[in-house]
Amino acid sequence: VRPVESGGGSVQAGGSLRLPCKASGAITSFFNSNRWGWYTQVPGKQRNLVATFTSSRTTNYADAVKDRFTISRDSARKMVYLQMDSLKPEDTAVYYCNTLPPSLDWGQGTQVTVSS
């Protein structure tokens, strides 16, 4: 199973993007029993976790994105989403989804670029 992320692009500060992630090939029980997260990575730095959706349907966010980003999950479609509002230039990164802790091969990610 390799997640497939999409939805990235270039936006101005204050704008919004919605990133879908499809966990193709994951069986339903695996998808529902795992925590899922969105991670970011900028060149030369390690990958960071920014949002989590747990098996009990609770969410957690890094302080830098709290109140601006929303993670959600569609179990029927095996999709994980990240709604990003009030984007800032410091949100610029490649965004990935994976379980938490990461247990799947990393996908290609999707580039988000926010200009001031």
Contacts in CASP RR format, 6 or more apart in sequence:
PFRMAT RR
TARGET T0000
AUTHOR 0000-0000-0000
METHOD contacts of the structure
MODEL  1
VRPVESGGGSVQAGGSLRLPCKASGAITSFFNSNRWGWYTQVPGKQRNLV
ATFTSSRTTNYADAVKDRFTISRDSARKMVYLQMDSLKPEDTAVYYCNTL
PPSLDWGQGTQVTVSS
1 23 0 8 1.000
1 24 0 8 1.000
1 25 0 8 1.000
1 26 0 8 1.000
1 30 0 8 1.000
1 104 0 8 1.000
1 105 0 8 1.000
2 24 0 8 1.000
2 104 0 8 1.000
2 105 0 8 1.000
2 106 0 8 1.000
2 107 0 8 1.000
3 21 0 8 1.000
3 22 0 8 1.000
3 23 0 8 1.000
3 24 0 8 1.000
3 80 0 8 1.000
3 96 0 8 1.000
3 97 0 8 1.000
3 98 0 8 1.000
3 104 0 8 1.000
3 106 0 8 1.000
3 107 0 8 1.000
4 21 0 8 1.000
4 22 0 8 1.000
4 24 0 8 1.000
4 107 0 8 1.000
4 108 0 8 1.000
5 19 0 8 1.000
5 20 0 8 1.000
5 21 0 8 1.000
5 95 0 8 1.000
5 96 0 8 1.000
5 97 0 8 1.000
5 107 0 8 1.000
5 108 0 8 1.000
5 109 0 8 1.000
5 110 0 8 1.000
6 19 0 8 1.000
6 20 0 8 1.000
6 21 0 8 1.000
6 110 0 8 1.000
7 17 0 8 1.000
7 18 0 8 1.000
7 19 0 8 1.000
7 20 0 8 1.000
7 110 0 8 1.000
8 17 0 8 1.000
8 19 0 8 1.000
8 95 0 8 1.000
8 110 0 8 1.000
8 111 0 8 1.000
8 112 0 8 1.000
9 17 0 8 1.000
9 110 0 8 1.000
9 111 0 8 1.000
9 112 0 8 1.000
9 113 0 8 1.000
10 113 0 8 1.000
10 114 0 8 1.000
10 115 0 8 1.000
11 17 0 8 1.000
11 87 0 8 1.000
11 112 0 8 1.000
11 113 0 8 1.000
11 114 0 8 1.000
11 115 0 8 1.000
12 114 0 8 1.000
12 115 0 8 1.000
12 116 0 8 1.000
13 87 0 8 1.000
13 88 0 8 1.000
13 89 0 8 1.000
13 114 0 8 1.000
13 115 0 8 1.000
13 116 0 8 1.000
14 85 0 8 1.000
14 86 0 8 1.000
14 87 0 8 1.000
14 88 0 8 1.000
14 114 0 8 1.000
15 85 0 8 1.000
15 86 0 8 1.000
15 87 0 8 1.000
15 114 0 8 1.000
16 83 0 8 1.000
16 84 0 8 1.000
16 85 0 8 1.000
16 86 0 8 1.000
16 87 0 8 1.000
17 84 0 8 1.000
17 87 0 8 1.000
17 112 0 8 1.000
18 81 0 8 1.000
18 82 0 8 1.000
18 83 0 8 1.000
18 84 0 8 1.000
19 38 0 8 1.000
19 81 0 8 1.000
19 82 0 8 1.000
19 84 0 8 1.000
19 95 0 8 1.000
19 97 0 8 1.000
19 110 0 8 1.000
19 112 0 8 1.000
20 79 0 8 1.000
20 80 0 8 1.000
20 81 0 8 1.000
21 36 0 8 1.000
21 38 0 8 1.000
21 79 0 8 1.000
21 80 0 8 1.000
21 81 0 8 1.000
21 82 0 8 1.000
21 97 0 8 1.000
22 77 0 8 1.000
22 78 0 8 1.000
22 79 0 8 1.000
23 31 0 8 1.000
23 36 0 8 1.000
23 78 0 8 1.000
23 79 0 8 1.000
23 80 0 8 1.000
23 97 0 8 1.000
23 104 0 8 1.000
24 78 0 8 1.000
25 78 0 8 1.000
26 78 0 8 1.000
28 75 0 8 1.000
28 78 0 8 1.000
31 75 0 8 1.000
31 78 0 8 1.000
32 55 0 8 1.000
32 75 0 8 1.000
33 55 0 8 1.000
34 55 0 8 1.000
34 99 0 8 1.000
34 100 0 8 1.000
34 103 0 8 1.000
35 52 0 8 1.000
35 53 0 8 1.000
35 54 0 8 1.000
35 55 0 8 1.000
35 99 0 8 1.000
35 100 0 8 1.000
36 52 0 8 1.000
36 53 0 8 1.000
36 71 0 8 1.000
36 73 0 8 1.000
36 80 0 8 1.000
36 97 0 8 1.000
36 98 0 8 1.000
36 99 0 8 1.000
36 100 0 8 1.000
37 49 0 8 1.000
37 51 0 8 1.000
37 52 0 8 1.000
37 53 0 8 1.000
37 71 0 8 1.000
37 80 0 8 1.000
37 97 0 8 1.000
37 98 0 8 1.000
37 99 0 8 1.000
37 100 0 8 1.000
38 49 0 8 1.000
38 50 0 8 1.000
38 51 0 8 1.000
38 69 0 8 1.000
38 71 0 8 1.000
38 80 0 8 1.000
38 82 0 8 1.000
38 95 0 8 1.000
38 96 0 8 1.000
38 97 0 8 1.000
39 47 0 8 1.000
39 48 0 8 1.000
39 49 0 8 1.000
39 50 0 8 1.000
39 95 0 8 1.000
39 96 0 8 1.000
39 97 0 8 1.000
39 98 0 8 1.000
39 102 0 8 1.000
40 47 0 8 1.000
40 48 0 8 1.000
40 50 0 8 1.000
40 91 0 8 1.000
40 93 0 8 1.000
40 94 0 8 1.000
40 95 0 8 1.000
40 96 0 8 1.000
41 47 0 8 1.000
41 48 0 8 1.000
41 93 0 8 1.000
41 94 0 8 1.000
41 96 0 8 1.000
42 92 0 8 1.000
42 93 0 8 1.000
42 94 0 8 1.000
47 96 0 8 1.000
48 62 0 8 1.000
49 62 0 8 1.000
49 100 0 8 1.000
50 61 0 8 1.000
50 62 0 8 1.000
50 64 0 8 1.000
50 65 0 8 1.000
50 69 0 8 1.000
51 59 0 8 1.000
51 60 0 8 1.000
51 61 0 8 1.000
51 62 0 8 1.000
51 65 0 8 1.000
51 69 0 8 1.000
51 70 0 8 1.000
51 71 0 8 1.000
51 82 0 8 1.000
52 59 0 8 1.000
52 60 0 8 1.000
52 61 0 8 1.000
52 71 0 8 1.000
52 100 0 8 1.000
53 59 0 8 1.000
53 71 0 8 1.000
53 72 0 8 1.000
53 73 0 8 1.000
53 80 0 8 1.000
54 60 0 8 1.000
57 73 0 8 1.000
59 70 0 8 1.000
59 71 0 8 1.000
61 67 0 8 1.000
61 69 0 8 1.000
61 71 0 8 1.000
64 90 0 8 1.000
65 84 0 8 1.000
65 91 0 8 1.000
68 84 0 8 1.000
68 85 0 8 1.000
68 86 0 8 1.000
68 87 0 8 1.000
69 82 0 8 1.000
69 83 0 8 1.000
69 84 0 8 1.000
69 85 0 8 1.000
70 82 0 8 1.000
70 83 0 8 1.000
70 85 0 8 1.000
71 80 0 8 1.000
71 81 0 8 1.000
71 82 0 8 1.000
71 83 0 8 1.000
72 80 0 8 1.000
72 81 0 8 1.000
72 83 0 8 1.000
73 79 0 8 1.000
73 80 0 8 1.000
73 81 0 8 1.000
74 80 0 8 1.000
74 81 0 8 1.000
80 97 0 8 1.000
82 95 0 8 1.000
82 97 0 8 1.000
84 91 0 8 1.000
84 112 0 8 1.000
87 112 0 8 1.000
87 114 0 8 1.000
88 114 0 8 1.000
89 114 0 8 1.000
89 115 0 8 1.000
89 116 0 8 1.000
90 114 0 8 1.000
91 112 0 8 1.000
91 114 0 8 1.000
92 112 0 8 1.000
92 113 0 8 1.000
92 114 0 8 1.000
93 111 0 8 1.000
93 112 0 8 1.000
94 109 0 8 1.000
94 110 0 8 1.000
94 111 0 8 1.000
94 112 0 8 1.000
95 109 0 8 1.000
95 110 0 8 1.000
95 111 0 8 1.000
95 112 0 8 1.000
96 106 0 8 1.000
96 107 0 8 1.000
96 109 0 8 1.000
98 104 0 8 1.000
98 106 0 8 1.000
END
